[in-house]
Amino acid sequence: MAAVMYAYMNYKYGVGSDALKNGHYPTVLRYIDWIVTTPLIVLKFPQLLSGSKGAGAIATLVIVADFIMIIFGFIGETSININNSTSFNIVGVAMFGISMLAWLFILFILYSSVTTASADKLGPIQSGLSKLKLFILLGWAIYPLGYLITLLSDDPSMRLVRELVYNIADLFNKVGFGMVALYAVQQLVNETKMRQSLSEL
């Protein structure tokens, strides 16, 4: 999904494109990407907790909070700096605040419920979950920086900086997160095979 959206963003908004020359940016495409990919990212937590008590409730909470975070972020970011209107900036600040609260709620669930539910899991799962939580804590903190660039400045050159910030954040979070999740599963498979081999001796 991310690869397809980035290919289209490059086609429509790449360097030298008419859209970019006219001051248009791929904000709508980014949020379409995020409304699909970020729920898939947070769903990795209840998936790795499969069979644990409360995994279903965790899935529901993080998905709902994720949708709130993305939807209000979109409303805010598309309202900022329209005709340099202060009232739109107030909307942008309010939507930013709601979006941030949803992100903090996701972190709360991950560092409370997920930590508790993973207490009886094997080492590779616990280690993987700990690393994945850091992506949501540190990696997702990059996105508000891009939002704030738009909120605090109507300079077109700063919007290009915002796009760069979002590109770096997406690369780090999607590729890095996926690699850590895959590594955790591989470690779990290896440990399971080793235990089976030992039990057969």
N, C-alpha and C positions, 0 to 999 in steps of 0.2 A: 504494500500500500504506500509506504513512504517513498519507495523508489519510483513508483508511477507518478506520484504527486510532484516529486522533485523534477522528474523529467519534463512534466508539463509546465511547472513553474519556470524551468530554464528556457523552454520553448517560448513561453508567453512573456516572461519578465527578465530574460537573460540580458547580459551586457549588450548594449546597442539596440535593444528592442524598442519599438515605438511606445509601448506601455510604460517602460521605465523612463524614457525621455519625457513623457507627459506627466510624470510624477505619480504613477500608479504602482502599487506594490501587491505582492501575492498574499495579502492578509487573509482573504476568504479561503484561498486554497490551503493555506497553512492550517487554519482552524478546521477545515474539512478533514485534513490529514490527522490532526490531533484528536478530533472527536471519535475517530476510529482507532488510532494506534495507542493512545494513552489508556483506554480501558483494557486493551489487550495486555499492556504492560502491567497494570496493577492486578490483573487476573492471575498473573504468575504466582502471586502470594497464596491465594486460596488453592491453586492447583498443586503447589508444593506442599500444602497442608492437607492434601486429600486424605479423608478418613478421620481427620482430627475434629473434635467437638468444636463447633462454632465456625467451621470453614465456610459454610453457606451464608451465615450472617455477615462474616467479614467480606465476602464477595459482594453482597448487596450494598453494604455501607461504602466500600471503596469505589464501587462503580457509580453510585448515586453522587457521591462527593466529587468524583472525577468529572461527571457530566456538568455539575454545577460550576466547577472550576473553569471548564472550557467555555461553556455557554456565556457565563458572565464576563469572562475574559474577552470573548469575541465582541459582546455588546459594548464593553468599555473601550476596547482598542479601536473599533470602527467609529466610535463617537468622539475620539480625541482630535483636537486641533482642526475641526471642521470650520473653515472660515475664521479661524482664530477666535472662536466664541468661548468666552469664559464658562458659560453654562454647560457647554459640552465637556469642558475639562472637569467640571464638578461631577458630571455623570461618569466620566472616565475614572476619576478617583474613587467614587462609590463602587463601581463595578470591579475595579482593581481590588478594593478591600474585601468584597464578597468572595472573589476568586481566590485571594490569599487565605481567607478563613477556611475555604474548602480544602486547599492544599494542606494547611496546618491540621485539619481534621483527619485527612488521609495519613499524615505522619503520626498523629496520635493513635490511630487504629493500628498502624504498622508496628509502632514501638510499645504498644500495650497488648492488644489482643493477639497479634501475630506472634509476638515474643512468647506469650503465655502458651498459645496453642502449639508452638514448635518445641516446647520443653521436652517432649517424649520422642522427638524425631532423631534419626541418625545424624551423626556428626556432619556429613557432607550437606545435608539439607539445612541444618542450623547455620553452618558457615555460609552457604549460598544465600540464605534469607538475610543474614546480617549484611552481606555485601550488597544485595539488591536494595535493602533499605537505605543504604548510603547513597545510591543513585537517586532515589526519590528525595532524600534530604539535601544532598549537595548538587547533584546534576540538575534537578528541577529548579534549584535556586537561580540558575542562569536565566531562565525565561522572564522572571520579573524585572531583570536588568534591562532586557529589550523593551518591555512594556514601559518602564520608567523613562527610557530614552525618548519614546514617543510622547509620553505624558509631560515631560519637562521642557521639550524643545520642539518647535515647529520648523526647524532648519532641515531642508530636504536631505542634506548630506548626513545628518544624524540618523535619518531613516535608513540610509544605506548601511550605517553602522549597526542599526537594529537588525537588519536582515542578516548581516554577518554573524551577529551574536546568536540569532535563532538557528542558523546553519550549523554553527559549532555545537550548540546545545543538542540539536537533533542527532548529529553524528555521534557525539559522546554518549547520549542517553540510549538511543535505539540500538546502535551497534554494540556498545559496551555492555548494556544491560542484557542483551541477548546472549553475548558470549559468556557472561558470568552465569546466567541461568543454565546454559548448555553445559558449562563446566561442572556445575553442581549436580546435574543429572548424570553426567558421565562418572563423576566420583561416586555417586550413589550406586550406579550399576556395577562399578568395579568392586565396591565394598560388599554388595550383595553377592556377587559371584565368589568373592573370597570366602565369605561366611558359608556359602553352600559347599564350596570345596572342602573347607575345614570340617563341616558336619558329615561329609562323606568319608572322611578318613577313619 
